[in-house]
Amino acid sequence: MTDSTAATGKHAPYPTPTVAWTMVILLTLAYILSFVDRYILSLLVEPIKADLELTDTQIGLLLGPAFALFYATMGLPFGWLADKKRRTWIVGFGIALWSAATAFSGVAKNFGHMFLARMSVGVGEATLSPCAMSMIADSFPKEERGKPIAVYSTAMSLGAAAASFVGAAILTWAKSGAEVSLPLLGIVAPWQFAFIVVGLPGLLLSALFFIMREPVRRQVITGTGDESGSFGEMLRYVGKRWATYLSFMTIFSLMTIIAYSHGWNPAMFSRTWGWSAEQYAITNAIILIAVAPVTINVAGWLSDKMSSKGKSETPLLIAMLGVFFLVPTGVAIPLMPSGELAFVMIAFNTVGLAMISAVGVTALLNIVPSTMRGQIVALYYMCMSIAGLMLGPTSVGLLSDYVFGAEGLRYAVSLPALIFGIPVFLLMPTILRLYRRELAAFDAAEQAAEGAPKVA
């Protein structure tokens, strides 16, 4: 496919289910690897902190801003490229970059090296979701997008679970006193070996995307007058609807703030209840696998079922319900009297995280012109990432160092859900009202552009 076909695919048939779902599976595998590479650091906090002589604040910077700085800011140019250029090649490049950067983390000698590596991981991972959501939207009808997006979203929990299992295995192996010697590197520490092991497989997966067929782009003219797909037009389009988009983003930014603050959980379980990192990792992985994929796919199925009946606001309603699971349990997890009860809260918290993550992009695509999908999806991920990675783990690290002390880490982990959750609860009626208004206007414009009678 050439880029000139972007405007000619409006009436082309959708790919066969086999082709479309093969693409979804490969994108999901890539997303799983991205979360393994992203989450492995949180399980190795204590040995990295000891070997590199880092503070909790520096660890918070590595867990948050080091990754978020470029994951967020590079999302917009990659989103623009996703609307204009060959998306499969962009994804292939991104996977290769973040995989190599993860492996490089294993040879970091100081905070600066690790910060640079985590920044590079962020650049690579910024390519994936804007391209993935654009390709999924071009491969499935509007009323059938919920399920493939939900399958793609399961990567967040499966990736975190895989990272937990890998991290637990590495930490258990480290306690056996075994050593590993690598060509050119010599003897490496277990945490270094972990980064190298999880980074290299992505280089193989990236090759598949360079030979994958590009889905035909489907240009849907909505009658909004903002059809060029340029970066400036995207900003003007969102700017005219700033209240809708800003309020919409509060729910999904809250999700990432709480999710990324949980990067401190292994250290918090260790300092509070004496759990080893591998004990936490295995238990967390089991919870994730048992709870998250089922929740995500049920949410996607329900979103499609209700949307097919004309209830297009269903994805947003599912996300709002998820907030009621997410916030109270996010506050309660670190305050439980035992690690076992904390994991009961984590299970319910995972339900909330899964519900919200499953339907966010589905809800967004309902009010986004096709010529701007990649850019606005990138803007969505940028806002979530800046909020989650800058405010989540960093605020916990600062609170631990300067307010509660290292042994009071549990209170630092508890506060983000309370501080950022209350405003979202208060905004919910406004969020739903603005979304319904935009949804009605968008649907009416789309129907009018297709020659259908305009619905009041």
N, C-alpha and C positions, 0 to 999 in steps of 0.2 A: 504494500500500500504506500502511496505517496501522500504528502501533506495536502495536495490539492484536492483530494477526495473528501476532505472534511465537510464540505458544504453539499455533497451529493448523496450522502448516505441516509437521508431522512426516511425514504420509503424502502430502503434495502431490507431484505429479511434478516432477522436476528440470527446469530450463529446457532448451530444445532446444540441441543442440551449437552451432548458429549464434549463438544469444543468449548462451550461456555464454562461448563463446570470443571473441565481440566484446567482452564485458565485460573478459575477461582481457587482450586486446590494448590496450584503452584504459587499463586500470590499469598495464600494463607501460609504455606511452608516458609516463604520468605519473611512474612510477618512474624511467624514463630521464632525464626532465627534472630530477627531483630530484637525481639523481647528477651531472648536468651542472652544476647550480647549486652543488652541494656541492664538486665537485672542481676547478672552474675556478680557485679561489683558489690551490691548490697550484702551478699552472703559472705564476702571476703573482707569486710570492713576491718575487723580486728587484726588479722595478720598483715594486711596492707598498711594499716595505721602504725603497727609496731615496726615493720621493716623499713618503711619510708619516713618514720618519725613525724607523723602528721597529727594535727589537732582535729577535734570534732568539727570545727568550723571549716577546715580544709576538706574533710570528708564530705560535709554537706555541700560544698562547692563542686566537688567531683560528682556527687550524686545528682546535683541539680544544674546550676548555671553552666558548668563545663560542657554538658550535653545540650542543654536547652538553647544556649546562645546561638548556635548554628542550626540546630534542628528546627528552631522556630523561624529564624530570619531567612534561611535558605529555602524554606518551604514555599514562599511566594514566587521566587524566580523559577523554581522547579514546577510549581503549579502553572505558571505561564507557559513553560515548555510543554507541560502535559496537554495544554489546550491547542498547541501548535505543531509539536514534533512527534516523532515516533516514541510512544510511551514504553514499549517493551525494552527498547535500548536504554532509555533513561533508568528504568528499574534495574537492568543488568549492571549498568555502571554503578548505581548506588549500592547494590548488594556487594559487589567486589570491593568498593571503598570501605564500607563499614566493617566488613569481615577482616580486611587487612589491618584496619585500625584497631580492632579488638585484639587481634594477635599481637600487634605492636604494644598494647597495654601490658603484655606479659614480660616485656623487656624494659619497662619504665624503671628509671633509677631514682626519680625524685618527683615532687609534686608537679613541677613544670612539664615533665615528660607525660605524666598521667593526664594532666589537664589537656595537653595537645591531642593525645590519643582520644580522649572522650569527646573533644570538639569534632574530630574527624569522624567518629562514629555518628555524631549528630548530623553532619553534612550528608553522609551516605543515606541514613535512614529518612532524611527529609524528602528523598525522591519517591518513596514507596507509596504512601497512602493517597496523595493527589492523583497519581497515575492509576493506582488500583481502583479507586472509586470512579474515576472517569471511564475506565475500561469496563467495569461492571455495569455502569449506567448504559453503556453502548451495547451491552450483550444481553440484557434482560429488559422486558417491558416494565413500565413504572410500577404496576401493581404486583410484580414478582421480584422486586429488588430486595425485599426485606430478608428473605432466606439467604441469598448469597452474601449479603453484607453481614448478616449474623454469623455465617460460617467463617468469613474473613475475621470477624471480631473475636471469635474464639481463640485466635492466636495469642491474644493478650494473656489469657489465663493459661493456655497450653505452653506458651513460651516461658512464662514465669515458673510454671511447674517443672518444665524441663531444666531451667536454670537451677531450680531448687535441688532436683535429683543429681545433676552434675556437680553442683557445689557440695552437696552432702557426700557424694562419693569421693571427691577430691579431699575434703577435710578429713574424712575417715581414713583415707589412704595416708594422709600426712601424719596422722597420729601413730601409724604403724612404724614410723621412722624410716620408711623407704625413701630413696632418692631417685631422681630421674636426671639423666644426662642427655642433652640434645646437641646435635651437630652445630658447631660454631658458637653455641651459647654455653656449653658446659653444664654444670650442675645448676638446676633452677629450683626455686621454692615452689611448693604446691600451688600457691595462688597464681604464680606466673604460668605454671603449666596449665592451669584452668583456663586462663585467657587464650592461650595458644590453641588448646583443644577445641574450644567453642568457636573460635574465629575462623579456622581454616575451612570447615565444610561449606560455608557460604560462597567461597570462590568457585566451587563446583556448581552450585545452584545458579549462580549468576550467568553461567554459560548458556543455560537453557533459554533465558530470556532474549538472548541475541539471535536465536533461531525461531522464536515463537512468532506466530502470525499476529499482526496488529489488528484489533477489532475496527470495523468500519465506524467512523464517527457519525453521529446522528444529530444534525442541527435542528433544534426545535425553536422556531420563531415564536416568541411570546407576545409580540406586539408592545413591548415595553419601551422600544426606542433605543435600547442598549444592547445592540446585537453584534458589535464588531469583535468583542472578546478581547480588546486591548486592556492593558493593565490600568490605564486611566479610566476607561469605561467601567471596569470592575469596581474601582474605588468610588466612582460617582454613583454607581448602582447601589452599593452598600451604604454609602453616605446618605443617600436619600431615605434609607430605611434603617438608620443607625439605631433607633430605639428598639426595633424588632430584633436586629442581630445582636445588639449588646445584651439585651435581657435574655435572649435565647442562650447566649454563651455562658451566662452565669451558672447554669445547671451543669454544663459539661466541664467548665473550668473547676468547679467545686469537686467533681469526680476526680480530676487529675491531682488536685491539691492533696486530697485525702489519700489517693492511691500512691502517689510518690512519697508522701510522708511515711508510708509504711516501709519504705526502703530502710528505715531505722529499726524495724521490728526485730531482726536477728540480734542486733546489739542490745535492744531494750529487753528482750526475753532473757538474754544472758545476764545483764546487770540486775534485773528485777527478780527473776525466778531461778536463775542459775542454769538455764537451758544451754546446751551446747548449740553452736551454729548448725551442725548437721542434724541434730534432733529437731530443731525448729524447721529446717529446710524440708525434711522428709514429711513432717506433719502438714506443713503448709502446702506442699505439692499434692498430697492426698486430698486435702480440702478443696484445692483449686480444681482438680480433675473431677471430683465428685459433684461439685456444685456449679461451677461456672459454665461449662459447655451446655449443660441441660438448660440452665436459665437463659443463656444467650439465644439458643435456638428456639426455645418456647417463645421468647420475646419477639424474635424475627417472624415466626409462624403467626403469632397473634397480630403483629403489625400488618402482614400481608392479608390475613383473613379479614380484618376490620377495614383496611384500606380498600379492598375489593368491593366492600359494601358501601363505599362512599364516605367513610369516616377517616378522612385524610389526616386529622390531627392525632390519630392513635399513637404514632411513634413518640410524640412529645408527651402524651399522657402516660405512657409506659415509663419514660424517663423521669417524670415527676414522681411517680409511685416509687421508683428506685431511690429517690432522695430520702424517702421516709425510712428505708432500710439503712441507707448509707450513713446519715449524720449521727443518729443516736448511738449506733454501734461503733462508729469511728471514735466517738468520745469515750465510750465504755471500755474498749479493748484494753488499753494500758492500765485501767483502774481496777481490773478484776483481781480477786485475791489469789488466783493461781493461774499458771500458764494454760492449764486444761480449760478453765472457764473462759480465758481470753480467746482460745481457739473456737469456742462456741460462738462468741461474738464475731470473730473473723469470718465464720461461715455465713452468718447473716449479712455481714458487711460485704462479702463477696457477691451475694445475691443482688444487693444494690448496685455495686460496681458493674456487674454483668448486665443488668437491665439497662442501665444508662448507656454503657458502651455499645450495646447491641443496636440501638435505634438512633443514635445521634446523627450519623450521616444520612440515614434514611429520612429522618425528619428534615434535615437541611436540604437534601436534593429536591424535596417537594416544592421549595420556594426559590430554586436557583435556575437561571437560564442555562441551556446546554452549552452555550458558547463561553461560559465562565465557570464551568464545573470545577476544573482543575484548580483554578486560582482561588475560588471561594472555599473549596475543601481545604486547600493549603492554608488559607487565612484561618479557617476553623481550627485546624491542628496547631497553627502558630499560636493562636490565643490560648488554647488549652495548655500547650506546652510551656509557654511563658508563665502562665498562672501556676500550673502544677509544679514545674521543676524549679522555678524561682522562689515561689512562696512555700512549697511543701517541705522538701528536705533541708533547704537552707534555713528556714525559720526554726526548724527543730534543732539544728546544730547550734544556732545562735542562742536559743533559749536554754539549751543544755550547758553551753559554755558560760553564759553570763547571767542566767536567772536561777535555774534549778540545780546546777552542778551535774557532774557525770552520773552520780548515783540517782539523781532525780529525772533521768531521761524519760521515764514513763509519763511524767506530767507534760514534758515538752512535746511528746508524740500525741498526747490527747488533745492539746489545745487547738490545732488547726481546724479540726472538724467543727468545733464549737464556734470559733471566731468567724469562719467563713460560711458555715452552714446556716446560721440564723438569718442573715440578709437574704439568702436564697429562698428560705421558707416564706419570708415576708413579701418577696417579689412574685411568687408563683401566680397569683391571679392576673397580674399585669402581663407576665410572660405569655400566658395562655391567650389572653385577649388580643395582644399584638400579633401573635402567631396566626390565630384564626383570621384576623383581618388581612394579613399578608397572603395567607393561603387562598382566601376567597378572591382577592384581587388577581393573584397569579393564575388561578384556574380560569377565571373569567377571561383574562387576556389570552391565554392559550386556546381556549375554545373559540374566541373571536378570530384569532389568527388562522384557525383551521376552517373557518366559515360556519361554525356552529352558532346558534342563537346565544347571545350574551346572557348569562345567568345573573339575576339581580342579587 
